[in-house]
């Protein structure tokens, strides 16, 4: 990624997993110009983007170099793609989420249409939840924060509005509900046992410490 790289408004948004990134991507695409970079999303989400009046994918190929922008591209890869000077000059941001909540979200999203759905405890203990912990490489380079800001999913509306105003973007952010219907109602804590709670705490220890997340 740049999932969204706006030369018109001088920002780069890096999309992390299970943090409403697609919804933010759709909202940002509505303020992009013809020269801005917008990467591809799923056909279902693309239909939402078009219905919301956002721009379609554009400029994510980077000829003549054999490189292109793509979803969930890390900070170092983005910097290499756009150039260190542009990366430093533009406002760069992403989103992070409480890992215990994010793992529940991933579980229901990943298995919503699969009859072989494992129970949550088995999923946390045996399935590869570490893929979510890779969010940190999307906003860090060599273990250090590489972006200007990481928004908190838990306060996304307010913090995205602050970014909107900081960048001088037109209007206000309007977030569609993309990928948000797979999870049943209820608090994430209800699904955890002491064992699964501790596994998430171990896998995501640095994220929990960096952002002060609690169970």
C-alpha positions as CSV (number, residue, x, y, z in Angstrom):
1,X,0.0,0.0,0.0
2,X,-0.3,3.2,-0.4
3,X,-3.9,2.1,-0.3
4,X,-4.6,5.8,-0.6
5,X,-1.7,8.2,-1.6
6,X,-3.0,11.7,-2.3
7,X,-0.6,14.0,-4.0
8,X,-3.4,16.6,-4.2
9,X,-3.8,16.6,-0.4
10,X,-0.3,15.3,0.6
11,X,-1.2,12.3,2.7
12,X,-0.6,8.5,2.6
13,X,-3.0,6.2,4.4
14,X,-1.7,2.7,5.2
15,X,-4.4,0.1,5.6
16,X,-4.1,-2.3,8.6
17,X,-6.2,-5.4,9.1
18,X,-9.6,-5.5,10.9
19,X,-9.5,-1.8,11.8
20,X,-12.2,-0.4,9.5
21,X,-9.5,0.3,7.0
22,X,-11.7,-0.4,4.0
23,X,-14.4,2.0,5.2
24,X,-11.7,4.7,5.7
25,X,-10.3,3.9,2.3
26,X,-13.7,4.4,0.7
27,X,-14.2,7.7,2.5
28,X,-10.8,9.0,1.5
29,X,-11.2,8.0,-2.2
30,X,-14.1,10.5,-2.3
31,X,-11.7,13.4,-1.9
32,X,-8.9,12.1,-4.2
33,X,-8.0,13.7,-7.5
34,X,-7.1,12.1,-10.9
35,X,-3.4,11.8,-10.1
36,X,-3.8,10.2,-6.7
37,X,-3.1,6.5,-6.0
38,X,-6.0,4.3,-5.0
39,X,-5.5,0.5,-4.7
40,X,-7.9,-2.3,-5.5
41,X,-10.4,-3.7,-3.0
42,X,-12.8,-6.6,-3.2
43,X,-15.6,-6.5,-5.7
44,X,-18.2,-6.3,-2.9
45,X,-16.4,-3.3,-1.3
46,X,-15.8,-1.7,-4.7
47,X,-19.5,-1.6,-5.2
48,X,-19.9,0.2,-1.9
49,X,-17.2,2.7,-3.0
50,X,-18.9,3.4,-6.3
51,X,-22.3,3.8,-4.5
52,X,-20.7,6.3,-2.1
53,X,-19.2,8.3,-4.9
54,X,-15.6,7.4,-4.4
55,X,-13.0,7.1,-7.1
56,X,-12.3,3.7,-8.6
57,X,-8.8,2.1,-8.3
58,X,-6.3,4.2,-10.2
59,X,-2.5,4.8,-10.6
60,X,-1.5,1.9,-8.4
61,X,0.7,0.5,-11.2
62,X,4.0,2.3,-11.2
63,X,5.6,1.9,-14.7
64,X,8.3,1.7,-15.9
65,X,9.4,0.0,-12.6
66,X,8.0,-3.5,-11.9
67,X,6.3,-2.4,-8.8
68,X,2.8,-1.4,-7.7
69,X,0.9,-0.4,-4.6
70,X,-1.3,-3.1,-3.0
71,X,-3.5,-3.7,0.0
72,X,-1.7,-4.0,3.4
73,X,1.6,-2.9,2.1
74,X,4.1,-2.2,4.9
75,X,5.6,1.2,5.8
76,X,9.1,0.3,4.4
77,X,7.6,-0.9,1.1
78,X,5.5,2.2,0.8
79,X,8.5,4.4,1.5
80,X,10.6,2.6,-1.1
81,X,7.8,2.9,-3.6
82,X,7.0,6.6,-3.2
83,X,10.5,7.7,-2.2
84,X,11.9,8.7,1.2
85,X,11.4,12.4,0.5
86,X,7.8,12.1,-0.3
87,X,7.1,9.7,2.5
88,X,8.7,12.2,5.0
89,X,6.9,15.2,3.5
90,X,3.4,13.8,3.3
91,X,1.1,13.2,6.4
92,X,1.2,9.4,7.0
93,X,-1.3,7.6,9.1
94,X,-2.9,4.2,9.9
95,X,-5.3,2.6,12.4
96,X,-4.8,0.2,15.3
97,X,-7.3,-1.8,17.4
98,X,-7.4,-3.6,20.7
99,X,-6.0,-7.0,19.8
100,X,-8.5,-9.0,21.9
101,X,-11.3,-7.2,20.0
102,X,-9.5,-7.5,16.6
103,X,-9.0,-11.3,17.0
104,X,-12.7,-11.8,17.6
105,X,-13.5,-9.6,14.5
106,X,-11.1,-11.6,12.4
107,X,-12.6,-14.9,13.6
108,X,-16.1,-14.1,12.6
109,X,-15.1,-12.4,9.3
110,X,-12.9,-15.3,8.3
111,X,-15.3,-18.1,9.1
112,X,-18.7,-16.4,8.5
113,X,-19.5,-18.6,5.4
114,X,-17.8,-21.8,6.4
115,X,-19.7,-24.7,7.9
116,X,-16.5,-26.1,9.4
117,X,-16.2,-23.2,11.7
118,X,-13.9,-24.1,14.7
119,X,-14.8,-22.9,18.1
120,X,-13.2,-19.7,19.2
121,X,-10.9,-21.3,21.7
122,X,-9.5,-23.7,19.1
123,X,-9.1,-20.8,16.7
124,X,-7.1,-18.7,19.1
125,X,-4.9,-21.6,20.3
126,X,-4.3,-23.4,17.0
127,X,-5.0,-21.1,14.0
128,X,-2.6,-18.5,12.8
129,X,-3.7,-15.4,14.6
130,X,-0.2,-13.9,14.2
131,X,-1.2,-12.5,10.9
132,X,-3.0,-9.7,12.8
133,X,0.1,-9.0,14.8
134,X,1.7,-8.1,11.4
135,X,-0.3,-4.8,11.6
136,X,2.7,-3.4,13.4
137,X,5.0,-3.7,10.4
138,X,2.5,-1.6,8.5
139,X,3.3,1.4,10.6
140,X,6.8,0.6,11.9
141,X,10.2,0.4,10.2
142,X,12.9,-1.6,12.0
143,X,10.7,-1.7,15.1
144,X,10.2,2.1,15.3
145,X,7.1,4.1,14.6
146,X,7.3,5.4,11.0
147,X,4.1,7.3,10.6
148,X,2.9,10.7,11.7
149,X,-0.1,9.2,13.5
150,X,-1.8,5.9,14.3
151,X,-5.5,6.4,15.0
152,X,-7.3,4.2,17.5
153,X,-10.2,2.2,16.2
154,X,-12.0,2.7,19.5
155,X,-12.2,6.4,18.8
156,X,-12.1,6.3,15.1
157,X,-14.8,8.8,14.2
158,X,-13.4,11.6,16.3
159,X,-9.7,10.9,15.4
160,X,-10.4,10.7,11.7
161,X,-12.3,14.0,11.9
162,X,-9.1,15.5,13.4
163,X,-7.1,14.2,10.6
164,X,-9.6,15.5,8.1
165,X,-9.4,18.9,9.5
166,X,-5.6,18.8,9.8
167,X,-5.4,18.0,6.1
168,X,-8.0,20.5,5.1
169,X,-10.1,17.9,3.3
170,X,-13.5,19.0,2.0
171,X,-16.6,18.0,3.9
172,X,-16.5,15.5,6.8
173,X,-15.6,11.8,6.8
174,X,-18.5,9.6,6.1
175,X,-17.7,5.9,6.9
176,X,-19.7,3.2,5.1
177,X,-20.1,-0.1,6.9
178,X,-17.7,-2.3,4.9
179,X,-17.1,-5.8,6.1
180,X,-19.0,-5.0,9.3
181,X,-21.9,-7.5,9.3
182,X,-20.2,-10.8,10.0
183,X,-19.9,-10.5,13.8
184,X,-22.8,-11.1,16.2
185,X,-23.7,-8.7,19.0
186,X,-21.9,-9.1,22.3
187,X,-18.7,-8.0,24.0
188,X,-15.5,-9.6,22.9
189,X,-14.6,-10.6,26.5
190,X,-17.5,-13.1,26.5
191,X,-15.6,-15.4,24.1
192,X,-12.4,-15.6,26.0
193,X,-11.1,-18.1,28.6
194,X,-8.1,-17.3,30.7
195,X,-6.0,-19.4,28.3
196,X,-7.1,-17.7,25.1
197,X,-6.8,-14.3,26.8
198,X,-3.2,-15.0,27.7
199,X,-2.4,-16.3,24.2
200,X,-3.5,-13.0,22.6
201,X,-1.6,-11.1,25.3
202,X,1.6,-13.0,24.4
203,X,1.2,-12.7,20.6
204,X,0.4,-9.0,20.7
205,X,2.5,-8.0,23.7
206,X,4.3,-5.1,22.0
207,X,1.1,-3.6,20.5
208,X,-0.7,-3.9,23.9
209,X,2.3,-2.1,25.6
210,X,2.7,0.6,22.9
211,X,-1.0,1.6,22.9
212,X,-1.9,0.8,26.5
213,X,-4.6,-1.7,25.6
214,X,-6.3,-3.7,28.4
215,X,-8.6,-6.7,28.2
